[in-house]
């Protein structure tokens, strides 16, 4: 059973209003499904939208944020829990420990970094937790193409393709989560 998911997403909202809408739908849907949201602890961008939507729907939201970002005053102050770490590496490790699955929404370099890290750990057989990419409006196509290129050029095994699930909407992600790990 999936009780908590780490949501990787942008600290900005991006250029397409569909991104923010997917974040709202996902946050609300996770709360309604009684799935705890584990995320980067910020109040801005896609991160803030997911957190606020889950909170508004009565859900539990736990943030994990490095101390330097708290000092930058970007931490969300309305969460059920906010864990402060000593840096980015410990943040990612802690989010991994708390989550039963991972969801990637559109985002920037940090979002890609978090997703690649859990994908790399899956390839190394350090976990078998679901990694779900929500491809809102085709935003994840370049990421998926990079994985395909690594396979095609012989730098990753074909099995890597099966380590991520690419779905086209927040609704599809929620439906997938309802089936469990």
C-alpha positions as a printed NumPy array, in Angstrom:
array([[  0.   ,   0.   ,   0.   ],
       [  1.237,   3.474,  -0.842],
       [  0.916,   5.682,   2.225],
       [  3.325,   8.496,   1.287],
       [  4.711,   9.824,  -1.972],
       [  7.616,  12.136,  -2.632],
       [  6.589,  14.741,  -5.17 ],
       [  9.403,  16.289,  -7.193],
       [  8.416,  19.51 ,  -8.951],
       [  9.477,  23.03 ,  -9.72 ],
       [  9.957,  25.981,  -7.42 ],
       [  8.515,  27.969, -10.342],
       [  5.185,  27.416, -12.095],
       [  6.477,  27.299, -15.667],
       [  4.907,  28.86 , -18.745],
       [  1.874,  26.613, -19.238],
       [ -1.113,  27.039, -16.872],
       [ -1.668,  23.267, -17.243],
       [  1.371,  22.684, -15.016],
       [ -0.152,  24.542, -12.063],
       [ -3.501,  22.848, -12.629],
       [ -1.853,  19.414, -12.567],
       [ -0.138,  20.357,  -9.295],
       [ -3.498,  21.388,  -7.793],
       [ -5.236,  18.223,  -8.972],
       [ -2.426,  16.032,  -7.683],
       [ -2.251,  17.702,  -4.262],
       [ -6.02 ,  17.531,  -3.781],
       [ -6.221,  13.956,  -5.06 ],
       [ -3.413,  12.747,  -2.798],
       [ -5.17 ,  14.276,   0.207],
       [ -8.47 ,  12.663,  -0.756],
       [ -6.703,   9.303,  -1.135],
       [ -5.184,   9.736,   2.351],
       [ -1.664,   9.65 ,   0.878],
       [  0.871,  11.867,   2.648],
       [  2.707,  14.336,   0.442],
       [  6.468,  14.423,   1.015],
       [  8.081,  17.297,  -0.843],
       [ 10.86 ,  19.849,  -0.785],
       [  9.225,  22.101,   1.794],
       [  8.995,  25.273,  -0.287],
       [  6.088,  27.663,  -0.582],
       [  6.751,  28.851,  -4.14 ],
       [  5.94 ,  27.495,  -7.579],
       [  4.654,  24.025,  -8.255],
       [  5.832,  22.901,  -4.804],
       [  3.647,  25.456,  -3.057],
       [  0.659,  24.629,  -5.239],
       [  0.852,  20.893,  -4.497],
       [  1.249,  21.551,  -0.757],
       [ -1.521,  24.15 ,  -0.555],
       [ -3.976,  21.998,  -2.513],
       [ -3.312,  18.986,  -0.3  ],
       [ -3.629,  21.05 ,   2.882],
       [ -6.869,  22.681,   1.659],
       [ -8.298,  19.194,   1.041],
       [ -7.401,  18.079,   4.563],
       [ -4.301,  16.096,   3.641],
       [ -1.011,  15.609,   5.439],
       [  1.993,  17.387,   3.942],
       [  5.56 ,  16.951,   5.166],
       [  8.336,  19.149,   3.881],
       [ 12.038,  18.349,   3.862],
       [ 14.152,  21.416,   3.277],
       [ 17.846,  22.232,   3.62 ],
       [ 18.771,  24.815,   6.233],
       [ 20.124,  27.3  ,   3.675],
       [ 16.722,  27.478,   1.969],
       [ 15.029,  28.152,   5.307],
       [ 17.446,  31.075,   5.703],
       [ 16.362,  32.308,   2.259],
       [ 12.812,  32.368,   3.706],
       [ 11.34 ,  30.014,   1.119],
       [ 10.031,  27.408,   3.596],
       [  6.287,  26.752,   3.73 ],
       [  5.06 ,  27.54 ,   7.235],
       [  1.673,  25.779,   7.125],
       [  2.782,  22.148,   6.894],
       [  2.005,  19.191,   9.134],
       [  5.752,  18.743,   9.517],
       [  8.849,  20.511,   8.245],
       [ 12.158,  18.711,   8.62 ],
       [ 15.293,  20.805,   8.169],
       [ 18.381,  19.03 ,   6.83 ],
       [ 22.003,  20.091,   6.603],
       [ 22.041,  20.083,   2.783],
       [ 20.607,  18.885,  -0.497],
       [ 22.025,  15.353,  -0.288],
       [ 20.516,  14.694,   3.12 ],
       [ 17.236,  16.217,   1.915],
       [ 17.014,  13.749,  -0.973],
       [ 17.977,  10.833,   1.244],
       [ 15.316,  11.759,   3.803],
       [ 12.602,  12.197,   1.171],
       [ 13.553,   8.771,  -0.177],
       [ 13.257,   7.22 ,   3.285],
       [  9.804,   8.719,   3.906],
       [  8.263,   7.826,   0.538],
       [  6.652,   4.656,  -0.776],
       [  6.679,   6.045,  -4.342],
       [  7.948,   9.04 ,  -6.308],
       [  6.029,  11.388,  -8.586],
       [  7.676,  13.887, -10.885],
       [  5.711,  16.888, -12.109],
       [  7.188,  19.494, -14.456],
       [ 10.142,  21.355, -13.004],
       [ 13.673,  22.48 , -13.552],
       [ 17.152,  21.256, -12.796],
       [ 16.389,  20.342,  -9.165],
       [ 13.391,  18.272, -10.233],
       [ 15.479,  16.456, -12.82 ],
       [ 18.231,  15.876, -10.253],
       [ 15.819,  14.336,  -7.741],
       [ 14.245,  12.12 , -10.384],
       [ 17.568,  10.964, -11.807],
       [ 18.837,  10.153,  -8.319],
       [ 15.929,   7.831,  -7.458],
       [ 16.131,   6.328, -10.955],
       [ 19.857,   5.691, -10.472],
       [ 19.202,   4.092,  -7.086],
       [ 16.548,   1.892,  -8.691],
       [ 19.018,   0.824, -11.389],
       [ 21.485,  -0.081,  -8.633],
       [ 18.75 ,  -2.199,  -6.98 ],
       [ 18.706,  -0.038,  -3.862],
       [ 14.901,   0.114,  -4.036],
       [ 11.942,  -1.022,  -6.102],
       [  9.572,   1.855,  -5.332],
       [  7.443,   3.179,  -8.206],
       [  8.799,   6.203, -10.068],
       [  5.981,   7.962, -11.906],
       [  6.543,  10.841, -14.294],
       [  3.517,  13.057, -14.935],
       [  4.031,  14.24 , -18.508],
       [  1.85 ,  17.358, -18.46 ],
       [  1.663,  18.738, -21.974],
       [  4.739,  16.804, -23.064],
       [  7.009,  18.529, -20.529],
       [  8.883,  15.302, -19.755],
       [  9.607,  14.313, -23.354],
       [ 13.219,  15.608, -23.266],
       [ 13.845,  13.729, -20.009],
       [ 12.45 ,  10.484, -21.401],
       [ 14.433,  11.058, -24.615],
       [ 17.645,  11.357, -22.562],
       [ 16.932,   8.001, -20.918],
       [ 16.179,   6.459, -24.312],
       [ 19.438,   7.873, -25.693],
       [ 21.415,   6.357, -22.804],
       [ 19.859,   2.96 , -23.602],
       [ 20.293,   3.271, -27.372],
       [ 23.941,   4.327, -27.017],
       [ 24.735,   1.425, -24.705],
       [ 25.192,   3.403, -21.491],
       [ 22.135,   1.924, -19.743],
       [ 20.406,  -1.414, -19.984],
       [ 17.016,  -1.695, -21.638],
       [ 15.548,  -2.599, -18.242],
       [ 15.889,   1.072, -17.214],
       [ 12.881,   1.843, -19.405],
       [ 10.724,  -0.182, -17.025],
       [ 11.921,   1.672, -13.935],
       [  9.77 ,   4.713, -14.685],
       [  6.128,   5.006, -15.618],
       [  5.211,   7.985, -17.789],
       [  1.574,   9.068, -17.497],
       [ -0.044,  12.051, -19.178],
       [ -2.088,  13.607, -16.362],
       [ -2.408,  14.021, -12.614],
       [ -5.633,  12.033, -12.794],
       [ -3.786,   9.118, -14.413],
       [ -1.115,   9.302, -11.701],
       [ -3.767,   9.173,  -8.966],
       [ -5.448,   6.211, -10.631],
       [ -2.073,   4.431, -10.856],
       [ -1.364,   5.054,  -7.163],
       [ -4.692,   3.505,  -6.222],
       [ -3.339,   0.151,  -7.488],
       [ -0.491,   0.216,  -4.941],
       [  3.193,  -0.465,  -5.472]])
